[in-house]
């Protein structure tokens, strides 16, 4: 007999890594009980410790240094320009679609395939052309489980962060984004807390003011979700994309790009709060992918 255990959780208190931790621990407990062995747990950092840490922001870096390193003045400037140049949008009217790139076809061009880099380069180029800005401000989802000298890789809770990055079409977007992620970890900076935290020190109020000038619904979000089996992704396709069930999406920003890699394919799922944009975005994805590959061929020939 096969039994299925379904545990619904709100994303407010529970992230994807938490589900992996919980699944692993349940299987460990079950296996130990079946074998009559004693259940032992390793000591982990508490979620309360994490909350206390991000409340203190980065005590090893000044506010002006944070603004400089993460280019927050420019981030705000280009967000304003992007907002002025975009169409009306509404959370009540959302479009969502998949854009699939065959990795086997890419290999024939001798392009060095790094799915995260390729997806961010492509999305950067598309947004640059779409919004008519030389630098694209977007929030990259970070999984926020390492701050300064503490790690929370075995702790259950919500750790997702939104790290501000400015990307261009110079082909170095992923390197620059990874540098920002590393620095937010090194200095203990959680931008989600800076956006919405009520207990921010006066030393960091300027950052909070800059970041709160624009609502998150006016932003672009990029999320590289890693490697997947196609079966794992079937649920979101059936519930949301194939049945056009936008209520399942919850909050949708101006645009969101979720990229994931299968064995033979890179998939970019696009969410937009302006349904009329779908065809234009697809056209730009096709055009900019061709440009990226042609550029790569010229470099190696």
C-alpha distance (Angstrom), angle and dihedral (degrees) to the residues before:
residue distance angle dihedral
X1 . . .
X2 3.80 . .
X3 3.79 118.4 .
X4 3.79 125.4 -164.0
X5 3.80 120.9 -153.6
X6 3.81 113.7 -157.9
X7 3.81 117.9 -168.9
X8 3.84 114.8 -179.5
X9 3.80 116.0 -156.0
X10 3.77 134.0 177.5
X11 3.81 115.4 -116.4
X12 3.81 86.4 -131.9
X13 3.82 90.1 75.5
X14 3.79 104.0 18.4
X15 3.82 134.5 50.7
X16 3.81 134.1 -169.6
X17 3.80 94.7 -93.1
X18 3.81 89.2 52.5
X19 3.81 89.1 59.6
X20 3.82 89.4 53.2
X21 3.82 91.4 49.2
X22 3.81 92.4 47.8
X23 3.82 93.3 46.6
X24 3.80 91.6 49.1
X25 3.81 93.5 48.3
X26 3.81 93.5 47.1
X27 3.81 90.6 52.3
X28 3.82 91.1 46.9
X29 3.81 91.2 51.0
X30 3.80 92.5 46.0
X31 3.80 92.2 48.7
X32 3.82 91.9 48.5
X33 3.82 92.4 49.3
X34 3.81 91.9 49.1
X35 3.81 90.3 52.1
X36 3.80 93.5 43.3
X37 3.79 90.8 -119.0
X38 3.78 126.9 146.5
X39 3.78 115.2 -98.5
X40 3.78 112.1 -124.3
X41 3.78 128.0 -174.8
X42 3.78 127.8 -158.5
X43 3.78 117.5 -131.2
X44 3.80 112.7 -100.2
X45 3.79 134.8 -175.1
X46 3.80 110.3 -95.1
X47 3.80 122.8 -119.1
X48 3.81 87.1 -122.8
X49 3.82 88.4 60.9
X50 3.80 89.7 53.7
X51 3.82 92.4 50.0
X52 3.81 91.3 49.9
X53 3.80 90.9 48.9
X54 3.81 97.1 52.2
X55 3.80 91.2 44.7
X56 3.79 87.8 62.7
X57 3.82 90.3 53.8
X58 3.81 114.1 -159.1
X59 3.78 109.4 -31.2
X60 3.82 91.0 -179.0
X61 3.82 95.8 62.4
X62 3.79 134.5 52.7
X63 3.78 125.2 -121.2
X64 3.83 91.7 -115.2
X65 3.81 90.2 52.7
X66 3.80 90.8 52.5
X67 3.81 90.9 49.8
X68 3.82 90.0 49.1
X69 3.83 98.3 44.0
X70 3.81 94.0 46.6
X71 3.83 94.0 38.0
X72 3.80 90.8 -129.5
X73 3.81 95.3 165.4
X74 3.81 90.7 55.3
X75 3.80 90.6 40.7
X76 3.81 89.7 57.9
X77 3.83 92.5 43.2
X78 3.80 94.5 53.7
X79 3.80 92.3 42.1
X80 3.83 87.2 58.0
X81 3.80 91.7 48.9
X82 3.77 91.8 47.2
X83 3.79 92.3 49.4
X84 3.81 91.8 51.9
X85 3.81 92.7 50.1
X86 3.82 98.2 47.4
X87 3.76 132.9 91.0
X88 3.77 125.7 -105.7
X89 3.76 110.5 -79.6
X90 3.77 136.9 -171.1
X91 3.80 134.8 -165.5
X92 3.80 87.5 -140.2
X93 3.81 91.5 63.3
X94 3.77 112.5 52.2
X95 3.78 133.3 164.9
X96 3.80 123.7 -159.2
X97 3.80 129.6 -178.8
X98 3.81 142.2 155.4
X99 3.79 124.0 -115.7
X100 3.81 110.2 -163.3
X101 3.81 126.5 -161.7
X102 3.81 119.0 -165.8
X103 3.80 108.7 -131.9
X104 3.81 91.0 -160.1
X105 3.80 90.7 59.0
X106 3.79 90.6 47.5
X107 3.81 90.3 53.2
X108 3.82 90.0 61.8
X109 3.83 88.6 65.8
X110 3.86 91.3 55.0
X111 3.81 87.8 -120.9
X112 3.80 109.5 161.5
X113 3.80 99.1 -119.7
X114 3.77 116.5 -137.9
X115 3.82 102.2 156.0
X116 3.80 95.5 -157.8
X117 3.81 92.2 50.4
X118 3.80 94.1 43.9
X119 3.81 92.7 49.2
X120 3.81 94.5 48.9
X121 3.83 93.2 44.1
X122 3.81 89.6 51.4
X123 3.81 94.8 45.4
X124 3.82 90.9 46.4
X125 3.80 91.7 53.5
X126 3.81 92.9 45.8
X127 3.81 93.8 50.4
X128 3.79 92.1 44.2
X129 3.80 90.9 55.8
X130 3.78 95.0 39.2
X131 3.80 97.1 51.0
X132 3.81 97.1 30.2
X133 3.82 96.1 -126.8
X134 3.85 127.7 132.4
X135 3.81 91.3 -140.9
X136 3.79 124.4 37.4
X137 3.81 118.6 -146.9
X138 3.77 112.7 -148.9
X139 3.75 139.9 154.7
X140 3.78 114.5 -119.1
X141 3.77 114.4 -153.9
X142 3.78 110.5 -121.5
X143 3.77 122.5 -170.8
X144 3.80 92.6 -133.1
X145 3.81 101.4 -152.9
X146 3.79 99.2 128.4
X147 3.79 122.7 60.2
X148 3.79 122.5 167.0
X149 3.84 106.2 -51.1
X150 3.82 97.7 -14.3
X151 3.80 130.3 86.5
X152 3.80 128.3 -166.2
X153 3.80 102.0 -171.7
X154 3.82 93.3 131.2
X155 3.80 97.2 39.8
X156 3.80 122.1 105.6
X157 3.81 116.7 -135.1
X158 3.81 143.7 76.3
X159 3.81 112.0 -54.6
X160 3.80 103.8 155.9
X161 3.78 116.0 134.4
X162 3.81 132.9 -170.1
X163 3.81 108.6 -136.6
X164 3.84 115.6 -165.7
X165 3.80 114.1 -128.1
X166 3.82 133.3 173.9
X167 3.80 113.0 -145.1
X168 3.80 132.7 -169.4
X169 3.80 136.3 -178.9
X170 3.83 94.9 -98.6
X171 3.82 93.1 108.3
X172 3.81 92.2 -114.2
X173 3.79 99.0 93.7
X174 3.80 96.0 115.0
X175 3.80 93.8 47.6
X176 3.80 90.2 51.3
X177 3.80 92.4 44.9
X178 3.81 92.3 49.5
X179 3.79 89.3 50.2
X180 3.83 89.7 55.1
X181 3.82 91.4 48.4
X182 3.81 90.8 49.9
X183 3.79 92.5 49.5
X184 3.80 94.1 48.3
X185 3.81 86.7 53.6
X186 3.81 94.5 44.2
X187 3.81 94.5 50.8
X188 3.81 97.0 36.8
X189 3.81 95.7 -116.6
X190 3.80 118.7 158.9
X191 3.81 108.7 -173.9
X192 3.79 94.3 -168.7
X193 3.78 86.6 62.5
X194 3.81 90.7 47.5
X195 3.80 89.5 51.9
X196 3.78 98.2 47.9
X197 3.81 109.3 8.9
X198 3.80 116.5 122.6
X199 3.80 95.5 -160.7
X200 3.81 100.7 57.6
X201 3.80 115.7 149.0
X202 3.80 117.6 -113.1
X203 3.81 85.5 -117.4
X204 3.82 89.1 71.9
X205 3.80 103.0 35.8
X206 3.82 92.0 106.1
X207 3.83 90.0 60.4
X208 3.78 91.8 48.4
X209 3.81 90.7 49.1
X210 3.82 91.5 51.5
X211 3.80 93.3 48.0
X212 3.79 94.7 45.5
X213 3.81 94.9 53.7
X214 3.79 87.7 92.6
X215 3.77 129.6 40.4
X216 3.80 116.2 -116.3
X217 3.80 88.3 -120.7
X218 3.84 87.7 69.4
X219 3.83 92.4 55.6
X220 3.79 138.2 93.8
X221 3.80 116.9 -124.2
X222 3.81 125.9 -162.3
X223 3.79 121.9 -165.6
X224 3.80 124.2 180.0
X225 3.79 103.7 -164.2
X226 3.80 99.6 -174.5
X227 3.80 129.6 -133.9
X228 3.80 121.7 -10.4
X229 3.76 140.5 174.6
X230 3.80 110.9 -122.8
X231 3.80 90.8 -121.0
X232 3.83 90.3 60.7
X233 3.78 90.1 59.7
X234 3.78 96.6 47.6
X235 3.81 95.4 90.4
X236 3.81 95.7 59.9
X237 3.81 90.0 45.4
X238 3.80 93.3 52.2
X239 3.81 97.4 40.8
X240 3.78 99.9 40.8
X241 3.78 117.2 11.8
X242 3.81 103.7 35.0
X243 3.81 94.6 39.7
X244 3.81 95.2 36.8
X245 3.81 88.9 -128.0
X246 3.79 99.8 164.8
X247 3.80 93.4 170.0
X248 3.81 88.0 71.7
X249 3.81 90.1 62.7
X250 3.79 96.1 67.2
X251 3.81 111.6 -169.4
X252 3.81 115.5 16.7
X253 3.84 121.4 -174.1
X254 3.80 125.6 -150.4
X255 3.80 87.7 -74.3
X256 3.77 133.0 -11.9
X257 3.79 126.9 -168.6
X258 3.81 118.6 -164.8
X259 3.81 112.6 -171.6
X260 3.78 125.3 -168.4
X261 3.76 135.2 167.1
X262 3.80 127.9 -130.9
X263 3.78 125.2 -174.0
X264 3.80 93.1 -89.6
X265 3.79 104.6 13.2
X266 3.79 145.5 52.5
X267 3.81 110.9 -144.1
X268 3.79 123.8 -162.6
X269 3.80 113.4 -169.6
X270 3.78 110.9 -158.6
X271 3.80 123.6 -155.9
X272 3.79 119.0 -173.7
X273 3.79 132.8 175.4
X274 3.82 90.0 -146.3
X275 3.83 109.1 68.4
X276 3.80 92.5 -169.7
X277 3.81 89.4 67.3
X278 3.80 97.7 67.2
X279 3.80 99.0 95.1
X280 3.80 93.3 43.2
X281 3.82 91.8 50.6
X282 3.81 91.8 48.4
X283 3.81 90.6 49.6
X284 3.80 91.3 50.6
X285 3.81 91.6 47.6
X286 3.81 90.1 54.5
X287 3.80 93.8 45.1
X288 3.80 96.7 45.4
X289 3.81 93.1 45.3
X290 3.81 88.5 55.9
X291 3.82 90.3 49.2
X292 3.81 92.7 50.3
X293 3.82 92.6 49.8
X294 3.81 93.6 44.5
X295 3.80 89.7 50.3
X296 3.80 90.8 50.8
X297 3.81 92.1 49.6
X298 3.82 90.4 52.4
X299 3.81 90.5 50.5
X300 3.81 94.6 54.7
X301 3.82 98.1 37.7
